[in-house]
Amino acid sequence: MKKITEVGLAVKTLVAKDWGRAGARTWLVRRLRAARRAGRRDAGMSTSEYAMGTIAACAFAAVLYKIVTSEAVSGALQSTIGRALDAPF
């Protein structure tokens, strides 16, 4: 909302400085095109970031799976669950 107000104020200022409506409109169109071009500069980054995030998540899942299915952790989990089920109420 703040940006829209700033643009509106800038257009009013340009109209007041004898730029006229056409000049102010030209200025606004150029600013919007520049902002759109600035947003496109990062277009190729998201795919590689998603790919790296997916690879990292898969690696973390593989390590976690190896840890949880190991004998030590499996035995500890079984004993904890066994004690919880045998607990007196």
N, C-alpha and C positions, 0 to 999 in steps of 0.2 A: 504494500500500500504506500509505503514511503517513497519508493522509486517512482510510482505513477504520479504522486503529488509533485515530486521534483521535476519530472518531465513536463507536467502541466505548467508549472511555474516557469520553466525555461522557455516553453513555447510562448507564454504570455509576455515574457521579457523580450523575446525576439520580435514579436508582433509590435510591442510598444517601441522598439528601436527602429521602426520603419522597415522592417524586413518584409512585412506584409504576411498574409496568410500563406501564400505560395512559398515564400522563403522559409517560413517556420516549418511548413510541412516537409519541404525538401530536407531541412536540417534533421527533423525527427526521423524521416525515412532512412537517412544515412546512419544515424545513431543506432536505429534498430537493426539495420543490416550488419553493422560492425559488431553489435552484441551477438547476433546470430552466428557470424563467422567465428567469433571468439569461442563460442560454445562448441563448435565443430572441431576445434583443434585437438580435442581429447577423445575423438570418436574411436580410435583403434585401441585405446588402453583398456577398455572394459573387458574385452574378450580375453586378453592375456591375464588380467587380474582374476577373472572367474576361473580360468584354467589352473592358475597357480593355487588358488584357494581350494579347488576340487582335489588337486594332487596332494596338497597338505592335509586335507581332511581324510583322504584315503590312507595316507601314510599313518596318521594318528590312529585311525580305526584299526589298521593292521597291528600296530604296536599294542594298542589296548586289548585287542582280541588275543594276542599272544600272552599278555600278562594275565588276563582273566582265565584263560584255559590252561595255565600252568598248574602243576601238581600242588604247589604250595598255596596258591590263592584258591584253587578249587577246594582243597581240604579245609582251609580256613572258612570259606563260605559255607560249606556243608556242616561244619561243626557249629557255626553261628546260627544257622537256620535250625539245626537239630536242637540246640539249647533253647531257642525261642519257642519252638513247638512243644518242648517238654516242660516249659516254665509253668509253675503252679499259679492258678488264678486266685 
